[in-house]
Structures are given as C-alpha cells and as structure tokens.
Amino acid sequence: MQSIVKDHKPDYLLIAIILVILAIGTLMVYSASSVWALYKFDDSLYFLKRQLLFAGVGVFAMFMVSKIPYFQWIKYRKWIFILCFLLLIAVLIPGVGMVRGGARSWIGVGAFSIQPAEFIKLASIMFLSGFLVNHQDKITEFKKGFLPPLFFTLLIFLFIMLQPDLGTGMVFLLTCFLLIFVAGAKIIHFLFLAGFGFIGFLLLIISAPYRMNRITAFLDPWQDPLGTGFQIIQSLYAIGPGGLFGVGFGNSLQKYFYLPEPHNDFIFAIIAEELGFIGAGFVILLFFLFIWRGILTAVYAPDLFARLLAIGIVSMIMIQVMINISVVIGLIPVTGITLPFLSYGGSSLTLTLCSVGILINISKYKQ
C-alpha cells in the first residue's frame, strides 16, 4: 500500500449531491404514491412515512460508515461476503424467502423485509476488489487472472437468477465485469466471453416466457396494450404530457392507477410528467455530477484497493441508473429495478447510502 495522506475533509460536493437527489426522491415518492397509499392503506402519507424512515436510517448509516477507514474493509471482506452469500441462499428456501411479483427475492423481518441481492452486490465489490489487488500480477493471464474472478461473478449471478431477478443480476454482472476490466484484464478476454454471454442471454430469455413477452412488448408495445405492453405505454403517456415544465408537482394523472409502480420502478416517469423536461434533466444532471465526483475520488485514491472499491460503487449505481431510465423512456425492455436514491425502498436505499458512505470515506484520502 502506498503512503496515504489524509485530508480529513470529505468531498462535501459529493455529499451535497447525494442529499439533494435523496430530497427530490422523498418528495416524488410522496407525490407518486399518495393516491395508491390512500386507496390501499387509507393514509396518503403511508409510503412517505416509511421512505422518511428508510432515508433517515440510510443517511445515519452513510455518515457512520464514512467514518470507518476504507482499508478496514479489506480485513473483513471475506466474512461480510460469506454472511451476505448465506442470506442469498436463505432467500431461496421456501418459508424463508418471500415471493413478490413472481420472484423469491425478499426475507421478511417483522413488518419490514430485506433483499439479499442488494447486500451481495456491495459485499461482492469488496471481495472482488481485494482479490484483484492480491492477484494484480496475474490479471492479464486468462487462466490464473481472468477465470477466477469470472467464475466468482457467474456463480453469484446464478444464485440471483434462481430467484429469479434478471434486473439485479444484470446490474451485478456488468458492475463486476467493469471492475475486472479496470483492474487490468485484457479486452480480448472479454471479447472471447462475449460470444458465450450472448448465447447465455438468449437461453435466459427462452427459459422464461415472461422475458420473451417483455422483449416483444419492447419491440411493439401496442401488440398487447393491456398486457405486456401496458407498463411502457403508460410510462410514455406520463412523459409526453410533461413537456418542458411539467404539469406541476402533485398533478400527475398517471399515478391514478394507470402506471404500475409509480413510486418505485417508474418514478422517473412521474418526475418527467410533473416536473417536465427541465426537472427530469436536472435529475439526470445530478447523477452525472455524482458519477463525476465518484470517478475523481477513484482517480485520487491512495491505493489500488481504494480505486477499485470506489469504481465498483460508482459503477453499480451508474449502471442501475442507466438501466432504470432507459426502461422508463422505452430504450430497453422492462427489467424491474429501482432508481437509486429516488425510488421507494428499504434495503435498496439503505444499502446504496451505505455504499456511498464508503465512497465518502475514500474521498478523505489522497496519494
């Protein structure tokens, strides 16, 4: 490990960006969920109250984690990974894992539930970063350097797909591949892998009819406007009327039982409807600023482990943002993943904030 100079000052701009996105998300969760919450729970503030709780716990955890020196994680990364991997296995056990939307992805804890796939993403970034540091001299070799982290990545991906959760699995897969590439793996090895990956992707689609339905709905949602094409059509119906300035905060029409999951997977559609192109563009700008500060943190990090850990966290969030927004505006088929910091959620929001807590800590150190 190189000599480390501690600045004692975190990246305050990074923190400010995160808190602004989180504040916008909390307001939009209330706006998007109020009608459904009133109908189902007789309380228009139901989801807002829970989101405030999740956000409060998450922000507290973020600042607590930001006080832990990043190099401490390399000591405990194996135990953290083992614990998260056991949770990933436990969710597949009938009676332990909860089925929602056809996927067994949740474990109930009292009135709340956790999603082990969210935990395994961060744990795997830590574990893989440590592995790549320890095997940096072999990373350009296919057999000794490329295959072990590839096997690790595909194994975890397999367990995520057993739930099944293709959206989370794709975020995990792309994040790990990017991490391996940044660590120094040869491009030719990824090109060799691409052929097998394409075949595997086709098999995943063929093995589950609902995935093929999502593909056909993406190509032509109007073939089945009340079925497989319903979500994307309603999402576009929300974005279109938003225009430049939007219909105004709280004035969405699509949240009145037209758009499924308006406070969750499709919250960006409600943002575009109510706040217009200006509001949606501002949110995208904030994410670009977050990525910029995250990459700078990685560039100026004092050692390889810190750089890989920072890149892994930024990549995980960046990829999830890109996939979610691409789904909402109709660029790719529906995947069912949330928009970081903005969508309603417990374990997803809390784990994302814990992840950026690590990023904030890394920003305190420089070469």
Solvent accessible surface area in square Angstrom, and as a share of the most:
residue,aa,sasa,rsa
1,M,149,0.66
2,Q,93,0.41
3,S,94,0.61
4,I,53,0.27
5,V,91,0.53
6,K,88,0.37
7,D,68,0.35
8,H,135,0.60
9,K,128,0.54
10,P,22,0.14
11,D,19,0.10
12,Y,140,0.53
13,L,81,0.40
14,L,0,0.00
15,I,18,0.09
16,A,47,0.36
17,I,6,0.03
18,I,0,0.00
19,L,67,0.33
20,V,62,0.36
21,I,1,0.00
22,L,11,0.05
23,A,55,0.43
24,I,31,0.16
25,G,0,0.00
26,T,17,0.10
27,L,106,0.53
28,M,2,0.01
29,V,0,0.00
30,Y,71,0.27
31,S,2,0.01
32,A,0,0.00
33,S,0,0.00
34,S,18,0.12
35,V,25,0.14
36,W,83,0.29
37,A,0,0.00
38,L,97,0.48
39,Y,154,0.58
40,K,119,0.50
41,F,78,0.32
42,D,121,0.63
43,D,42,0.22
44,S,35,0.23
45,L,70,0.35
46,Y,59,0.22
47,F,16,0.07
48,L,33,0.16
49,K,111,0.47
50,R,55,0.20
51,Q,0,0.00
52,L,96,0.48
53,L,91,0.45
54,F,24,0.10
55,A,9,0.07
56,G,43,0.41
57,V,77,0.44
58,G,0,0.00
59,V,33,0.19
60,F,131,0.55
61,A,21,0.16
62,M,0,0.00
63,F,72,0.30
64,M,86,0.38
65,V,20,0.11
66,S,6,0.04
67,K,136,0.58
68,I,65,0.33
69,P,41,0.26
70,Y,0,0.00
71,F,55,0.23
72,Q,51,0.23
73,W,39,0.14
74,I,41,0.21
75,K,127,0.54
76,Y,120,0.46
77,R,23,0.09
78,K,109,0.46
79,W,180,0.63
80,I,46,0.23
81,F,25,0.10
82,I,81,0.41
83,L,112,0.56
84,C,10,0.06
85,F,40,0.17
86,L,100,0.50
87,L,47,0.23
88,L,0,0.00
89,I,61,0.31
90,A,25,0.20
91,V,0,0.00
92,L,42,0.21
93,I,85,0.43
94,P,103,0.65
95,G,82,0.79
96,V,62,0.36
97,G,7,0.07
98,M,72,0.32
99,V,87,0.50
100,R,109,0.40
101,G,93,0.89
102,G,62,0.60
103,A,18,0.14
104,R,64,0.23
105,S,3,0.02
106,W,57,0.20
107,I,22,0.11
108,G,37,0.36
109,V,88,0.50
110,G,84,0.80
111,A,86,0.67
112,F,83,0.34
113,S,21,0.13
114,I,45,0.23
115,Q,20,0.09
116,P,0,0.00
117,A,0,0.00
118,E,16,0.07
119,F,47,0.20
120,I,0,0.00
121,K,9,0.04
122,L,15,0.07
123,A,1,0.01
124,S,0,0.00
125,I,1,0.01
126,M,4,0.02
127,F,46,0.19
128,L,1,0.01
129,S,0,0.00
130,G,0,0.00
131,F,43,0.18
132,L,1,0.00
133,V,43,0.24
134,N,90,0.46
135,H,58,0.26
136,Q,72,0.32
137,D,112,0.58
138,K,68,0.29
139,I,6,0.03
140,T,65,0.38
141,E,80,0.36
142,F,69,0.29
143,K,158,0.67
144,K,120,0.51
145,G,1,0.01
146,F,1,0.00
147,L,68,0.34
148,P,50,0.31
149,P,1,0.01
150,L,13,0.06
151,F,142,0.59
152,F,25,0.10
153,T,0,0.00
154,L,75,0.37
155,L,66,0.33
156,I,0,0.00
157,F,23,0.10
158,L,96,0.48
159,F,41,0.17
160,I,0,0.00
161,M,18,0.08
162,L,102,0.51
163,Q,6,0.03
164,P,40,0.25
165,D,19,0.10
166,L,28,0.14
167,G,1,0.01
168,T,8,0.05
169,G,0,0.00
170,M,44,0.20
171,V,0,0.00
172,F,2,0.01
173,L,21,0.11
174,L,73,0.36
175,T,3,0.02
176,C,1,0.01
177,F,39,0.16
178,L,59,0.29
179,L,1,0.01
180,I,0,0.00
181,F,91,0.38
182,V,69,0.40
183,A,4,0.03
184,G,34,0.32
185,A,6,0.05
186,K,98,0.41
187,I,105,0.53
188,I,106,0.54
189,H,22,0.10
190,F,35,0.15
191,L,114,0.57
192,F,120,0.50
193,L,25,0.13
194,A,57,0.44
195,G,43,0.41
196,F,126,0.52
197,G,40,0.39
198,F,129,0.54
199,I,100,0.51
200,G,28,0.27
201,F,76,0.32
202,L,75,0.37
203,L,109,0.54
204,L,42,0.21
205,I,13,0.07
206,I,117,0.60
207,S,83,0.53
208,A,13,0.10
209,P,101,0.64
210,Y,90,0.34
211,R,14,0.05
212,M,82,0.37
213,N,65,0.33
214,R,78,0.28
215,I,45,0.23
216,T,57,0.33
217,A,8,0.06
218,F,69,0.29
219,L,130,0.65
220,D,54,0.28
221,P,21,0.13
222,W,149,0.52
223,Q,137,0.61
224,D,61,0.32
225,P,51,0.32
226,L,158,0.79
227,G,37,0.36
228,T,59,0.34
229,G,0,0.00
230,F,53,0.22
231,Q,51,0.23
232,I,14,0.07
233,I,6,0.03
234,Q,18,0.08
235,S,0,0.00
236,L,77,0.38
237,Y,109,0.42
238,A,0,0.00
239,I,45,0.23
240,G,55,0.53
241,P,85,0.53
242,G,3,0.03
243,G,47,0.45
244,L,94,0.47
245,F,151,0.63
246,G,22,0.21
247,V,61,0.35
248,G,26,0.25
249,F,98,0.41
250,G,31,0.30
251,N,88,0.45
252,S,0,0.00
253,L,127,0.63
254,Q,17,0.08
255,K,9,0.04
256,Y,107,0.41
257,F,110,0.46
258,Y,114,0.43
259,L,4,0.02
260,P,44,0.28
261,E,77,0.34
262,P,11,0.07
263,H,14,0.06
264,N,33,0.17
265,D,26,0.13
266,F,2,0.01
267,I,0,0.00
268,F,6,0.03
269,A,0,0.00
270,I,0,0.00
271,I,0,0.00
272,A,7,0.06
273,E,5,0.02
274,E,1,0.00
275,L,53,0.26
276,G,1,0.01
277,F,140,0.58
278,I,92,0.47
279,G,12,0.11
280,A,9,0.07
281,G,27,0.26
282,F,97,0.40
283,V,2,0.01
284,I,60,0.31
285,L,90,0.45
286,L,10,0.05
287,F,6,0.02
288,F,131,0.55
289,L,56,0.28
290,F,0,0.00
291,I,27,0.14
292,W,118,0.41
293,R,49,0.18
294,G,0,0.00
295,I,77,0.39
296,L,52,0.26
297,T,10,0.06
298,A,4,0.03
299,V,81,0.47
300,Y,122,0.46
301,A,0,0.00
302,P,0,0.00
303,D,9,0.04
304,L,43,0.22
305,F,4,0.02
306,A,0,0.00
307,R,61,0.22
308,L,1,0.01
309,L,0,0.00
310,A,0,0.00
311,I,30,0.15
312,G,0,0.00
313,I,0,0.00
314,V,4,0.03
315,S,4,0.03
316,M,13,0.06
317,I,3,0.02
318,M,46,0.21
319,I,16,0.08
320,Q,12,0.05
321,V,11,0.06
322,M,117,0.52
323,I,22,0.11
324,N,3,0.02
325,I,19,0.10
326,S,22,0.14
327,V,8,0.05
328,V,1,0.00
329,I,68,0.35
330,G,23,0.22
331,L,113,0.56
332,I,58,0.30
333,P,30,0.19
334,V,22,0.13
335,T,25,0.15
336,G,37,0.36
337,I,11,0.05
338,T,26,0.15
339,L,1,0.00
340,P,7,0.04
341,F,3,0.01
342,L,0,0.00
343,S,6,0.04
344,Y,29,0.11
345,G,13,0.12
346,G,17,0.16
347,S,8,0.05
348,S,16,0.10
349,L,5,0.02
350,T,26,0.15
351,L,20,0.10
352,T,14,0.08
353,L,0,0.00
354,C,24,0.14
355,S,1,0.00
356,V,0,0.00
357,G,0,0.00
358,I,1,0.01
359,L,0,0.00
360,I,2,0.01
361,N,3,0.02
362,I,1,0.00
363,S,10,0.07
364,K,29,0.12
365,Y,12,0.05
366,K,83,0.35
367,Q,109,0.49
